[in-house]
């Protein structure tokens, strides 16, 4: 089943509790954490995640676009995140970090920038619950989808199948009605959508519409037939 994770990067930061309520029915809330070092932008940190976790029943999917995730990621689990994604380019010890995130009770995920190939990290996959393929350069919302990432999504799904792994495959960046079907056909089943949801007149309806498009596209996809 396709999952839609609205990104609060596109929400009104002054009304986060209301914005979380506006997408009731979403599978997760995607929380982008940026430190102005790993990416050229600064967003929010542990205190805001703690507050947001208290304000909504929707589980939080924290995407850490930060340096030293080995040091900081466990704090986001303690703050209430149900899933924590670290960038493999920034992690000093990704296996140890993934195991620590899981040991604290959250799902562990690894993110890759557009230029980072999946193949060198094949042996890490059994330590994870999800892989995030960035379909834009991380750092800012509202960017155009990079369709050259579609083969990488496909190869990642093929690696899951090769090892018999039941991992989620998330895409983030430029996901909208015009691109979500392409991602679903290639192998993605978790979709981060920012402006496509929060820029809509009815964000909750936008979530439902995106999920329906993704599920229709994946129903007959090459990878779904194997599951």
KOLNUGU-950761 format. One line per field, with one value per atom (N, C-alpha, C): residue number from 1; y, z, x. Coordinates in nm, 3 decimals, padded with zeros to 5 digits. Layout:
KOLNUGU-950761
k = NUM|... .
north = Y|... .
up = Z|... .
east = X|... .
***
This chain:
KOLNUGU-950761
k = 1|1|1|2|2|2|3|3|3|4|4|4|5|5|5|6|6|6|7|7|7|8|8|8|9|9|9|10|10|10|11|11|11|12|12|12|13|13|13|14|14|14|15|15|15|16|16|16|17|17|17|18|18|18|19|19|19|20|20|20|21|21|21|22|22|22|23|23|23|24|24|24|25|25|25|26|26|26|27|27|27|28|28|28|29|29|29|30|30|30|31|31|31|32|32|32|33|33|33|34|34|34|35|35|35|36|36|36|37|37|37|38|38|38|39|39|39|40|40|40|41|41|41|42|42|42|43|43|43|44|44|44|45|45|45|46|46|46|47|47|47|48|48|48|49|49|49|50|50|50|51|51|51|52|52|52|53|53|53|54|54|54|55|55|55|56|56|56|57|57|57|58|58|58|59|59|59|60|60|60|61|61|61|62|62|62|63|63|63|64|64|64|65|65|65|66|66|66|67|67|67|68|68|68|69|69|69|70|70|70|71|71|71|72|72|72|73|73|73|74|74|74|75|75|75|76|76|76|77|77|77|78|78|78|79|79|79|80|80|80|81|81|81|82|82|82|83|83|83|84|84|84|85|85|85|86|86|86|87|87|87|88|88|88|89|89|89|90|90|90|91|91|91|92|92|92|93|93|93|94|94|94|95|95|95|96|96|96|97|97|97|98|98|98|99|99|99|100|100|100|101|101|101|102|102|102|103|103|103|104|104|104|105|105|105|106|106|106|107|107|107|108|108|108|109|109|109|110|110|110|111|111|111|112|112|112|113|113|113|114|114|114|115|115|115|116|116|116|117|117|117|118|118|118|119|119|119|120|120|120|121|121|121|122|122|122|123|123|123|124|124|124|125|125|125|126|126|126|127|127|127|128|128|128|129|129|129|130|130|130|131|131|131|132|132|132|133|133|133|134|134|134|135|135|135|136|136|136|137|137|137|138|138|138|139|139|139|140|140|140|141|141|141|142|142|142|143|143|143|144|144|144|145|145|145|146|146|146|147|147|147|148|148|148|149|149|149|150|150|150|151|151|151|152|152|152|153|153|153|154|154|154|155|155|155|156|156|156|157|157|157|158|158|158|159|159|159|160|160|160|161|161|161|162|162|162|163|163|163|164|164|164|165|165|165|166|166|166|167|167|167|168|168|168|169|169|169|170|170|170|171|171|171|172|172|172|173|173|173|174|174|174|175|175|175|176|176|176|177|177|177|178|178|178|179|179|179|180|180|180|181|181|181|182|182|182|183|183|183|184|184|184|185|185|185|186|186|186|187|187|187|188|188|188|189|189|189|190|190|190|191|191|191|192|192|192|193|193|193|194|194|194|195|195|195|196|196|196|197|197|197|198|198|198|199|199|199|200|200|200|201|201|201|202|202|202|203|203|203|204|204|204|205|205|205|206|206|206|207|207|207|208|208|208|209|209|209|210|210|210|211|211|211|212|212|212|213|213|213|214|214|214|215|215|215|216|216|216|217|217|217|218|218|218|219|219|219|220|220|220|221|221|221|222|222|222|223|223|223|224|224|224|225|225|225|226|226|226|227|227|227 .
north = -00.120|00.000|00.125|00.219|00.344|00.428|00.490|00.579|00.721|00.817|00.958|01.029|01.093|01.163|01.312|01.394|01.537|01.598|01.684|01.748|01.882|01.895|02.021|02.133|02.102|02.210|02.307|02.257|02.341|02.396|02.365|02.411|02.548|02.603|02.729|02.698|02.733|02.698|02.764|02.870|02.937|02.863|02.765|02.693|02.543|02.489|02.350|02.251|02.276|02.184|02.184|02.302|02.310|02.246|02.267|02.211|02.058|02.005|01.859|01.807|01.879|01.840|01.847|01.940|01.960|01.841|01.758|01.640|01.511|01.520|01.398|01.294|01.173|01.069|01.037|01.125|01.095|00.981|00.911|00.798|00.842|00.941|00.999|01.149|01.222|01.361|01.361|01.416|01.419|01.549|01.535|01.651|01.665|01.770|01.795|01.874|01.814|01.878|01.914|02.044|02.093|02.181|02.169|02.235|02.348|02.380|02.484|02.447|02.319|02.269|02.158|02.052|01.945|01.993|02.078|02.144|02.294|02.378|02.524|02.580|02.527|02.578|02.539|02.612|02.587|02.579|02.468|02.455|02.441|02.322|02.305|02.189|02.176|02.075|01.997|01.940|01.848|01.910|02.033|02.088|02.097|02.135|02.145|02.006|01.909|01.771|01.722|01.752|01.713|01.775|01.902|01.970|01.915|01.889|01.837|01.697|01.616|01.480|01.483|01.583|01.595|01.648|01.719|01.788|01.706|01.592|01.514|01.365|01.291|01.145|01.083|01.162|01.111|01.089|00.971|00.946|01.036|01.066|01.158|01.082|01.124|01.067|01.176|01.168|01.274|01.245|01.338|01.327|01.423|01.367|01.447|01.481|01.604|01.655|01.736|01.663|01.727|01.655|01.727|01.664|01.593|01.497|01.420|01.356|01.287|01.220|01.111|01.056|00.955|01.012|01.139|01.204|01.244|01.295|01.359|01.270|01.173|01.095|01.031|00.969|00.907|01.005|01.133|01.231|01.254|01.234|01.251|01.135|01.017|00.906|00.939|00.987|01.023|01.137|01.222|01.335|01.292|01.169|01.120|01.075|01.077|01.034|00.883|00.840|00.698|00.640|00.728|00.687|00.796|00.757|00.853|00.815|00.911|00.891|00.972|00.906|00.975|00.965|01.064|01.059|00.976|00.877|00.789|00.866|00.975|01.055|01.124|01.141|01.213|01.121|00.997|00.906|00.847|00.848|00.790|00.639|00.589|00.445|00.409|00.399|00.382|00.255|00.145|00.022|00.040|00.091|00.114|00.212|00.316|00.416|00.357|00.281|00.218|00.126|00.051|-00.040|00.038|00.152|00.232|00.292|00.340|00.395|00.287|00.169|00.059|00.017|00.012|-00.030|00.065|00.192|00.291|00.288|00.204|00.183|00.248|00.307|00.372|00.292|00.323|00.268|00.343|00.269|00.330|00.336|00.452|00.470|00.541|00.510|00.569|00.650|00.774|00.861|00.875|00.893|00.913|01.037|01.124|01.237|01.186|01.271|01.225|01.162|01.215|01.166|01.045|01.004|00.890|00.760|00.666|00.540|00.450|00.361|00.270|00.149|00.108|-00.021|-00.035|00.069|00.050|00.020|00.043|00.026|-00.097|-00.185|-00.304|-00.386|-00.398|-00.480|-00.418|-00.288|-00.222|-00.248|-00.287|-00.293|-00.376|-00.491|-00.568|-00.497|-00.391|-00.316|-00.208|-00.192|-00.078|-00.121|-00.023|-00.042|00.031|00.128|00.209|00.271|00.291|00.368|00.487|00.604|00.726|00.768|00.770|00.821|00.965|01.058|01.198|01.222|01.281|01.309|01.459|01.530|01.666|01.675|01.781|01.805|01.849|01.786|01.820|01.962|02.023|02.155|02.252|02.241|02.336|02.266|02.310|02.257|02.324|02.266|02.328|02.310|02.219|02.198|02.105|02.110|02.025|01.883|01.786|01.645|01.609|01.531|01.486|01.347|01.341|01.212|01.117|01.168|01.079|00.990|01.011|00.926|00.800|00.793|00.677|00.546|00.539|00.413|00.374|00.472|00.444|00.387|00.438|00.383|00.237|00.211|00.074|-00.019|00.026|-00.057|-00.084|00.014|-00.005|-00.110|-00.104|-00.205|-00.343|-00.350|-00.478|-00.536|-00.450|-00.498|-00.552|-00.486|-00.538|-00.680|-00.696|-00.826|-00.930|-00.889|-00.981|-01.043|-00.964|-01.012|-01.054|-01.048|-01.087|-00.996|-00.867|-00.771|-00.699|-00.684|-00.614|-00.472|-00.394|-00.255|-00.162|-00.046|00.059|00.137|00.187|00.268|00.404|00.504|00.639|00.729|00.819|00.923|01.058|01.156|01.289|01.393|01.482|01.592|01.600|01.702|01.721|01.620|01.552|01.453|01.525|01.501|01.566|01.474|01.519|01.437|01.396|01.482|01.456|01.363|01.336|01.255|01.131|01.127|01.018|00.882|00.881|00.754|00.698|00.785|00.741|00.676|00.738|00.684|00.549|00.540|00.415|00.303|00.333|00.232|00.184|00.275|00.240|00.157|00.165|00.083|00.150|00.279|00.349|00.317|00.313|00.292|00.389|00.479|00.585|00.717|00.815|00.937|01.060|01.139|01.266|01.374|01.446|01.552|01.677|01.786|01.911|02.007|02.083|02.184|02.121|01.996|01.929|01.906|01.900|01.883|02.017|02.086|02.209|02.327|02.312|02.416|02.396|02.283|02.252|02.321|02.343|02.405|02.317|02.185|02.089|01.990|02.013|01.925|01.779|01.753|01.615|01.544|01.615|01.557|01.535|01.624|01.607|01.479|01.451|01.326|01.205|01.207|01.093|01.076|01.186|01.180|01.127|01.172|01.124|00.975|00.932|00.790|00.705|00.751|00.676|00.664|00.773|00.769|00.670|00.674|00.586|00.440|00.412|00.273|00.220|00.303|00.260|00.230|00.315|00.298|00.175|00.149|00.037|-00.097|-00.096|-00.221|-00.317|-00.262|-00.347|-00.335|-00.273|-00.251|-00.381|-00.382|-00.502|-00.554|-00.461|-00.503|-00.547|-00.487|-00.520|-00.662|-00.710|-00.844|-00.953|-00.915|-01.013|-01.017|-00.925|-00.913|-00.961 .
up = 00.000|00.000|00.000|-00.084|-00.092|00.033|00.079|00.195|00.152|00.202|00.172|00.300|00.292|00.407|00.374|00.411|00.384|00.455|00.383|00.441|00.503|00.633|00.699|00.661|00.580|00.527|00.445|00.388|00.307|00.387|00.515|00.600|00.661|00.731|00.802|00.939|00.958|01.082|01.206|01.187|01.300|01.346|01.265|01.295|01.277|01.328|01.298|01.348|01.464|01.515|01.422|01.376|01.283|01.149|01.104|00.976|00.983|01.097|01.115|01.109|01.170|01.169|01.028|00.948|00.812|00.721|00.758|00.676|00.750|00.840|00.910|00.806|00.823|00.722|00.650|00.664|00.609|00.689|00.629|00.697|00.800|00.762|00.850|00.822|00.914|00.890|00.869|00.756|00.725|00.780|00.863|00.930|00.882|00.807|00.755|00.856|00.900|00.995|00.919|00.911|00.836|00.927|00.913|01.007|00.946|00.819|00.749|00.732|00.747|00.723|00.617|00.646|00.547|00.425|00.449|00.341|00.372|00.269|00.290|00.333|00.441|00.494|00.641|00.717|00.860|00.891|00.953|00.983|01.132|01.178|01.318|01.380|01.512|01.583|01.683|01.780|01.876|01.951|02.003|02.078|01.996|01.870|01.786|01.758|01.737|01.716|01.841|01.958|02.083|02.091|02.058|02.064|01.961|01.842|01.735|01.769|01.829|01.868|01.970|02.055|02.155|02.092|01.979|01.920|01.818|01.776|01.671|01.699|01.651|01.661|01.539|01.435|01.315|01.347|01.320|01.353|01.273|01.332|01.273|01.205|01.083|01.000|00.986|01.066|01.070|00.974|00.883|00.783|00.823|00.869|00.922|00.812|00.763|00.666|00.744|00.822|00.918|00.920|00.965|00.995|01.130|01.151|01.275|01.314|01.223|01.262|01.366|01.372|01.473|01.614|01.629|01.760|01.786|01.682|01.704|01.680|01.591|01.553|01.672|01.767|01.880|01.958|01.960|02.034|01.967|01.836|01.767|01.796|01.819|01.864|02.002|02.091|02.228|02.224|02.122|02.110|02.060|02.008|01.966|01.822|01.746|01.606|01.598|01.507|01.487|01.381|01.299|01.197|01.188|01.181|01.170|01.053|00.963|00.843|00.853|00.835|00.832|00.691|00.655|00.526|00.539|00.451|00.459|00.429|00.353|00.323|00.449|00.550|00.670|00.789|00.782|00.896|00.904|01.024|01.044|01.055|01.118|01.140|01.116|00.989|00.959|01.015|01.020|01.076|01.225|01.295|01.439|01.465|01.382|01.400|01.374|01.266|01.236|01.351|01.405|01.516|01.642|01.664|01.782|01.767|01.647|01.623|01.646|01.593|01.610|01.756|01.825|01.965|02.052|02.011|02.086|02.048|01.950|01.921|01.796|01.713|01.590|01.468|01.355|01.228|01.183|01.128|01.083|00.932|00.880|00.735|00.692|00.570|00.511|00.389|00.381|00.266|00.180|00.050|-00.046|-00.130|-00.142|-00.233|-00.377|-00.470|-00.608|-00.668|-00.637|-00.698|-00.627|-00.515|-00.438|-00.488|-00.537|-00.585|-00.469|-00.495|-00.392|-00.377|-00.485|-00.486|-00.378|-00.345|-00.241|-00.103|-00.086|00.046|00.051|-00.046|-00.053|00.076|00.134|00.254|00.377|00.370|00.484|00.488|00.377|00.365|00.474|00.515|00.619|00.755|00.772|00.899|00.900|00.788|00.771|00.761|00.781|00.759|00.633|00.587|00.472|00.408|00.278|00.205|00.141|00.154|00.094|-00.023|-00.141|-00.260|-00.280|-00.269|-00.292|-00.441|-00.479|-00.620|-00.651|-00.556|-00.577|-00.490|-00.508|-00.417|-00.282|-00.173|-00.043|-00.001|00.071|00.127|00.117|00.011|-00.008|-00.066|-00.028|-00.084|-00.216|-00.288|-00.409|-00.532|-00.527|-00.644|-00.745|-00.868|-00.974|-00.961|-00.985|-00.979|-01.080|-01.035|-01.122|-01.176|-01.300|-01.352|-01.378|-01.376|-01.391|-01.268|-01.163|-01.044|-01.059|-01.160|-01.175|-01.189|-01.269|-01.275|-01.140|-01.061|-00.928|-00.836|-00.844|-00.767|-00.805|-00.934|-00.984|-00.933|-00.942|-00.897|-00.748|-00.673|-00.528|-00.497|-00.564|-00.545|-00.585|-00.690|-00.733|-00.627|-00.559|-00.451|-00.334|-00.303|-00.199|-00.235|-00.358|-00.403|-00.404|-00.446|-00.452|-00.317|-00.212|-00.076|00.002|-00.063|00.005|00.120|00.106|00.214|00.197|00.307|00.306|00.357|00.281|00.317|00.244|00.305|00.237|00.151|00.038|-00.052|-00.068|-00.008|-00.003|-00.107|-00.165|-00.253|-00.197|-00.216|-00.159|-00.255|-00.302|-00.387|-00.516|-00.528|-00.651|-00.672|-00.566|-00.579|-00.587|-00.695|-00.720|-00.806|-00.841|-00.922|-01.053|-01.106|-01.236|-01.230|-01.109|-01.098|-01.010|-00.927|-00.830|-00.899|-01.012|-01.082|-01.136|-01.185|-01.235|-01.123|-01.005|-00.890|-00.847|-00.845|-00.804|-00.902|-01.029|-01.130|-01.118|-01.080|-01.068|-00.945|-00.840|-00.722|-00.588|-00.587|-00.460|-00.402|-00.269|-00.204|-00.090|-00.062|00.038|-00.028|-00.020|-00.099|-00.009|-00.011|00.061|-00.035|00.005|-00.078|00.006|-00.040|00.034|-00.025|-00.125|-00.185|-00.254|-00.301|-00.365|-00.267|-00.137|-00.033|00.029|00.084|00.157|00.066|-00.062|-00.157|-00.215|-00.178|-00.229|-00.144|-00.204|-00.131|-00.016|-00.039|00.064|00.080|00.177|00.192|00.216|00.296|00.323|00.196|00.112|-00.015|-00.107|-00.103|-00.185|-00.145|-00.016|00.032|-00.026|-00.018|-00.069|-00.220|-00.293|-00.438|-00.477|-00.408|-00.438|-00.408|-00.295|-00.260|-00.364|-00.411|-00.512|-00.641|-00.683|-00.804|-00.789|-00.674|-00.652|-00.649|-00.583|-00.573|-00.708|-00.788|-00.921|-01.009|-00.997|-01.078|-01.035|-00.905|-00.856|-00.869|-00.883|-00.885|-00.994|-01.110|-01.219|-01.247|-01.154|-01.176|-01.166|-01.229|-01.233|-01.094|-01.000|-00.868|-00.778|-00.796|-00.710|-00.736|-00.856|-00.891|-00.813|-00.759|-00.685|-00.537|-00.493|-00.349|-00.318 .
east = 00.083|00.000|00.087|00.053|00.129|00.107|00.214|00.206|00.242|00.166|00.190|00.234|00.351|00.407|00.419|00.322|00.333|00.453|00.525|00.642|00.605|00.632|00.597|00.692|00.793|00.878|00.794|00.684|00.596|00.477|00.474|00.363|00.396|00.299|00.316|00.377|00.503|00.573|00.511|00.435|00.372|00.246|00.201|00.076|00.095|00.204|00.237|00.131|00.075|-00.028|-00.149|-00.191|-00.304|-00.269|-00.145|-00.103|-00.096|-00.060|-00.062|-00.205|-00.296|-00.437|-00.494|-00.445|-00.498|-00.471|-00.374|-00.343|-00.376|-00.473|-00.518|-00.557|-00.510|-00.530|-00.401|-00.299|-00.167|-00.106|-00.013|00.050|00.153|00.233|00.334|00.340|00.397|00.437|00.587|00.631|00.773|00.832|00.933|00.994|01.138|01.166|01.300|01.382|01.490|01.581|01.708|01.738|01.854|01.939|02.071|02.162|02.245|02.220|02.297|02.445|02.475|02.610|02.607|02.534|02.521|02.443|02.345|02.271|02.265|02.249|02.251|02.117|02.064|01.938|01.931|01.853|01.837|01.688|01.647|01.504|01.482|01.448|01.409|01.485|01.471|01.547|01.464|01.531|01.470|01.351|01.360|01.247|01.117|01.129|01.009|00.952|01.038|00.991|00.918|00.971|00.904|00.765|00.755|00.626|00.529|00.578|00.493|00.443|00.529|00.489|00.376|00.376|00.268|00.140|00.153|00.038|-00.038|00.018|-00.048|-00.038|-00.138|-00.134|-00.066|-00.042|00.025|00.172|00.225|00.367|00.460|00.575|00.672|00.786|00.814|00.919|01.025|01.131|01.232|01.346|01.369|01.475|01.587|01.698|01.807|01.907|01.899|01.997|02.099|02.178|02.269|02.403|02.505|02.632|02.623|02.707|02.715|02.582|02.514|02.390|02.413|02.533|02.562|02.541|02.571|02.556|02.411|02.342|02.212|02.090|02.101|01.983|01.911|01.982|01.910|01.822|01.862|01.781|01.645|01.639|01.511|01.416|01.470|01.386|01.329|01.416|01.372|01.271|01.279|01.186|01.049|01.039|00.908|00.897|01.007|01.003|00.983|00.896|00.874|00.964|01.023|01.119|01.224|01.350|01.460|01.548|01.567|01.647|01.774|01.887|02.016|02.074|02.155|02.223|02.350|02.362|02.478|02.606|02.596|02.715|02.769|02.686|02.727|02.754|02.710|02.722|02.863|02.919|03.052|03.046|02.940|02.924|02.778|02.736|02.593|02.529|02.603|02.545|02.517|02.616|02.597|02.483|02.476|02.371|02.233|02.219|02.090|02.048|02.142|02.109|02.069|02.131|02.096|01.956|01.924|01.790|01.685|01.709|01.614|01.604|01.718|01.718|01.636|01.629|01.552|01.403|01.368|01.227|01.172|01.259|01.213|01.258|01.198|01.243|01.367|01.464|01.589|01.590|01.628|01.630|01.758|01.800|01.919|01.879|01.927|01.899|02.022|01.998|02.106|02.077|02.177|02.169|02.156|02.112|02.097|02.222|02.340|02.463|02.522|02.463|02.516|02.453|02.533|02.477|02.434|02.339|02.292|02.384|02.448|02.520|02.628|02.706|02.808|02.750|02.621|02.558|02.467|02.484|02.401|02.408|02.527|02.543|02.477|02.446|02.380|02.230|02.173|02.028|01.959|02.014|01.945|01.936|02.015|02.014|01.906|01.836|01.745|01.599|01.511|01.368|01.321|01.401|01.361|01.485|01.478|01.579|01.508|01.569|01.515|01.602|01.544|01.612|01.568|01.663|01.631|01.614|01.502|01.474|01.489|01.550|01.602|01.728|01.806|01.917|01.859|01.899|01.841|01.874|01.781|01.806|01.692|01.611|01.502|01.380|01.262|01.140|01.106|01.011|00.960|01.046|01.145|01.231|01.165|01.214|01.161|01.216|01.131|01.164|01.274|01.373|01.480|01.446|01.399|01.355|01.472|01.596|01.710|01.730|01.652|01.658|01.573|01.488|01.399|01.476|01.583|01.659|01.720|01.759|01.815|01.708|01.586|01.475|01.454|01.456|01.437|01.548|01.672|01.785|01.778|01.732|01.719|01.614|01.501|01.397|01.448|01.527|01.583|01.677|01.751|01.838|01.755|01.644|01.556|01.511|01.467|01.418|01.529|01.647|01.762|01.789|01.774|01.804|01.679|01.564|01.441|01.405|01.431|01.409|01.276|01.204|01.076|01.097|01.173|01.199|01.104|01.081|01.007|01.106|01.058|01.140|01.073|01.135|01.078|01.145|01.065|01.118|01.077|01.165|01.143|01.200|01.113|01.157|01.079|00.997|00.922|00.811|00.770|00.662|00.528|00.455|00.327|00.243|00.124|00.034|00.099|00.187|00.248|00.369|00.421|00.542|00.526|00.423|00.412|00.392|00.323|00.302|00.433|00.521|00.651|00.733|00.727|00.801|00.744|00.613|00.548|00.578|00.575|00.607|00.750|00.841|00.983|01.013|00.926|00.949|00.929|00.896|00.875|00.738|00.729|00.599|00.572|00.667|00.648|00.686|00.596|00.612|00.604|00.709|00.710|00.660|00.558|00.502|00.484|00.543|00.537|00.437|00.480|00.392|00.272|00.284|00.169|00.056|00.089|-00.013|-00.049|00.051|00.022|-00.009|00.020|-00.018|-00.156|-00.221|-00.355|-00.462|-00.577|-00.688|-00.735|-00.732|-00.772|-00.658|-00.567|-00.451|-00.487|-00.591|-00.629|-00.675|-00.749|-00.793|-00.674|-00.575|-00.455|-00.381|-00.377|-00.315|-00.388|-00.520|-00.599|-00.580|-00.578|-00.563|-00.425|-00.322|-00.188|-00.175|-00.231|-00.226|-00.296|-00.411|-00.486|-00.406|-00.340|-00.258|-00.143|-00.078|00.037|-00.006|-00.117|-00.162|-00.206|-00.269|-00.310|-00.188|-00.085|00.035|00.115|00.119|00.200|00.129|-00.002|-00.078|-00.029|00.002|00.049|00.197|00.271|00.413|00.492|00.608|00.692|00.728|00.749|00.796|00.681|00.565|00.450|00.400|00.418|00.370|00.444|00.563|00.643|00.608|00.522|00.494|00.353 .
***
